[in-house]
Amino acid sequence: MAGARDAGREPSDLAAFRARVLAQGRALYRDLPWRRTTDPYEIWVSEVMLQQTQVSRVDGRWQRWLERFPSVDALAAAQAADVLAEWQGMGYNRRALALHRAAQTVASEYGGVFPADARSLEALPGIGPATAAGILAFAYDLPGVYLETNVRAVFLHELFPGAVGVPDRELVPLVRATCPAGSDDPHDDPRTWYYALLDYGYELKRSGHNAARRSATHVRASKFEGSRRQKRAELVRLLLAARDAGAPGATADELAAGLTAVEREAGRDEVDLALVESILADLAKEGFCAQEGELWRV
C-alpha cells in the first residue's frame, strides 16, 4: 500500500492539485507592485528583498530603491557605500553587496541585459536556484523550479499531509512537473502558476497552517538582538554615519564606544575592543569596509 509520501502523485492527482492551486490563486491574488512589471532587474531586486523579509516592509523600500538605482547600470555605477546605505533596515548587508557585484557583472559581461537561462543567472553573485527561477518565471515567463517557503507550504499541505522532515529532493521533481512549460493560456503559465502558489502559501501561513515547518529545511531563526550578526550590522551603520558626517573614517576605539552606547541602551554589557576589531576584520575581508592607518571607513 502506498505510504503518506507516495499518495497523490499520479498525473491525474497532480492535475487536480494544479486545478486547486490555480483556483486558490484566482481567489487570493495579491496585486503587489513588483507584479506590475516584467523588468528582470526590478524583479530581481524584489526577489532579494523578499528573502526572509515581510511583504509589508518591502513595499515602499523596493520603490525607493528603484528611484535611487533605476537600472542595473545605475546600480553597477553606484558606490558600494551608497548601496549599503540604501539597504539599511532590510537585513543581511551582504545581500546588498551581492546585488552590487551582480549588477556590475551584468553591466560589464551582458551589456546591462539580464541573461534568461538558469545557469547564467546562478553564476551571478548572490543568485541561487530559487532567485534564478523567480527571475525566469516573473520576468521571462519561463519554467523553472521556484522553491521558496510559501511554495513549500502549498506542496507540503496538499501532497504531504502529516509528513514531517520532508527534504527538498522530494519536492523538486513535483515542482518541476507541475510548472507549465509554456502555454497559450494566459491564465496558466509559469508566472501565473507561481503567483498562485505564493498567494495560496501566504494564506496558509496567515491562517496558522504553515506546513513549511514540516520541511527538512525549516530551522528556527536564531536570536538577532545581542548576537554577533547584530553587532556587525551596527558597526556598518556607525561607519556609514561617519561617512555621512563627512568624517574620513573612525578608529576602532571610536567604533567600540559607539557600539557600546547602542548595547547599553538595549540593556546589554559594553563591547570589548578585541571583539570589535575581530568583527571589523571580518567585514573588511567581505568587502564592507577598509582600514587606512588607524581609520576604518566604508
N, C-alpha and C positions, 0 to 999 in steps of 0.2 A: 504494500500500500504506500502511496506517495506520502512523504513527510511534509511538515508545515512549510519547509523551504522549497518544496517541489510543486506545491499546489498553484494553480492559476497561471501556468507558464505556456500552455498550448497557444498556438496562433489565434484561435478563437477567443481565448481568455484575454490575451493581450489586446486584441481588437476591442473587446468590451471594456477593458481598462482604459484604453485610449479614448473611447467614447465618453466614459465617465469624467475623465480629466478635462477633455475639451468642453464638456457641459459645465463643469465647475469653473473653468477659465472664463467662459462667457458670463457666468453669473457673478464672478468675484473680481472681474478685471479692474485693475488699478491704473488710472491714467497718470502715470508718472512722467516727469519732464523728459527724462532720458529715453523714454519710449516714443517720443515725437521726433526722433532723429535717426538716421541711418549712417551718420558720420562715424567711421570707425574710431577716430581719435576721441570724440565725445563719449562714445560708448565705452571705450577702454578706460577712460578716466572714471566713469560711473562704476564700472565693474571693480576697479581697485578701491574706490571709496567705500563701496558697499560691503567689502570684506570685513566681517565682524563689526559692522557699524550700522546702527539703525537707519532705516529709510528716512525718518523724520529729520535726522541730523544731516544726511547727505543732501536732501532737498534744500537748496539755498546755498550750501557750500559748493556744490557742483556748478551752479550758475556763476557764482563769484569767481571760481577757478577759471572758467571759460572766458570771463570778462578780462581777467588778467593775462591768461595764456590762451588766446582764442584758436590756436592751431598747434599742430605738432611741431612746426618750425619755430613758432614763438616760444614754446616750452623748451625746445632744444637750445635756443639762443639765450635763454634766461640764465642768470647767475644761480648757482646751487643754493646759495643763502636765501635768495628771493623765493625759490621753490619751497624750501624748508619753512620759511616764514608763512607762506600762504597755506601750508599744510597743517599748521599748528592747530591742535584740538581734534584732529582726525585719527590720532593713534598711530603707532608704529612709524616713526620718522623714516625708517629705511625704505618704506614704500614710496615716499616722496623722492628719495634719491634714485630708486629704481625707475620711477616714472621719468625722471630727468635723463637718466642714462639711456633708457629705451628710446626716448624721443630723439636723442642725439644720433642713435643708430639708425632709426627710421629716416631721419633727415639726411644723414650722410650716405647711407647704403641703399635706400629705397626712394630717394628723391622726394621725401615727405609723404609718400603714399604707403599706407599700411598694407603689408602682404595679406593675401587671402587664403593662406594654407596654414594648417596647424603647425607643421614642422618649423616654418619660418617664424611664426608668432611665438612659439615656445622657446626659440633661440634668443629672444629679446629678454633683457634683464627684467626680472620680476614677473614674467608672464608664465604661468603654469598651464596645465591642460584645461582646467575649468575656465580660466580667464580667456584662453585662446578660443575655446568652444563658444564662450559668450560673444566674443567679437565676431566669430564666423556666423553665428545664428542671428544676432541682433543687427549687425551692420550689413552682412552679405546674404542673409537668409540661406545659409549653407548648413548642412547637418554636421553634427559632432556630438561628443559625449560631454554634455554640460552637467556636471555632477557637483552641486553645492548643497548647502544644508536644507533649503526648502525643497529641492528636488529629491534629496534623500528621504525627507519626511513623507513625501507622497508615495514613493515606491515601497518604503517600509510599511506604511499604513495600509496600503492597498494589497501588496503582493507578499508581504512577510508578516502577517498578523501574529503578534505574540512572540515572534522570534527575537532573540537577544544576541548582540555581538555579531551582527551581520557585516561581513567585510565588503569593501567596495568591489572586490573582484567578482562578487556575486551580483552586484548591481550594474556594473559597467555593461555587460552583454545585453541586459534588459533595457538600459537607457539607450544604447546604440540601436537595438531592434525596434524600439517604439518611436524613435525620432524619424519623421518623414524625410525621405531623401530628396525632396523637391516635389512640388505639386502645383497643378494649375488652380487648385482650390485655395483662394485667398484666406480661407478660414481653417486651413490645415497645412501649415508649412512649418519649417523649423522655428521661425520667430514666434509664430502664434502658439506652437506647441510648448515651447519653454516658458513663455509668458503664462500660459495656463498652469503649468507645473509650479511656477513660482508663486502665483496667486493662491492656488489651492494649498500649497505647503504653508504659506504665510497664515492662511485662515486656520489650518490645523494647529499650528503653533499658538496662534492667538487664542484659540478656544480651549487650549490646555491639552491637546492631543499631539504632542510633539514626538512623533515616532522616531525622529532623528536621534534621540537619546539612545535608541536601541542599536545604533550603528557602532561597529567596532572602532570607528574613527572618533567617536564622541569622547571628549575629555572636558572636565570642568575647568573653567578658566581659572588660572592662578591669580592669587591676590595681587592687585596692582599697587595700591597705596602702601608706601613703605618699602617696596621692592627695589631691586637694582634697576629694573626697567623704568620705574617711576623716576628714579634719580637721574638716569640717562636723559629722559625727556626734559626734566627740569634744567639740567645743565645746558642742553641745546637751547632752551628758552632764554636762559641767562646770557648765553653767547650771542643770540640774536638781539636781545635787549641792548647789550653793549654796542653792537654794530649800529642799531637804530639810534643810539645816543651819540653816535659819532666817535666813539672810542676806538682806538686801534686794536683793542683786544682786552683781555682780562687775565690776571695771573691766577694760578691755581689756588692761592690763598684767598683771593677775592671771590672766586667761584665757590670755594668751600664755605666762605662766610655767607654768601647769598643762598646757597643750598641749605645751610644750617638754619637760616631765617625761615625758609619755607618749611623745613621739618619741624621746627619749634612751634610755628603757627599751627601745624597739624597735630601738635601734642607728642611729637617724637623727639628722640635724642639728637644732639648735634652730630654733624658728619665729620668723620675722620679725614684728614688731608690725604692720607695714603689711599683711601677709597676713592676720593675724587680724582686723584692722579691716575689710578687704575682705570676708572671709567673713561677719563679723557683719552688715555692711550688707546682704549678700545674704539672710541668714537673716531679718533684720528685714523686708525687702521681701516675703518669702514668708510672714510671719506667725508665725515660730518664736519670735521674741524682740522686745524693745523696749528702747530706751535712754531712761533718765531721768537727766539730768545726765551724770555720768561712769560711772554704773552701767548694766550690761546685765542683763536678767532675762527669764525665760520667763513 
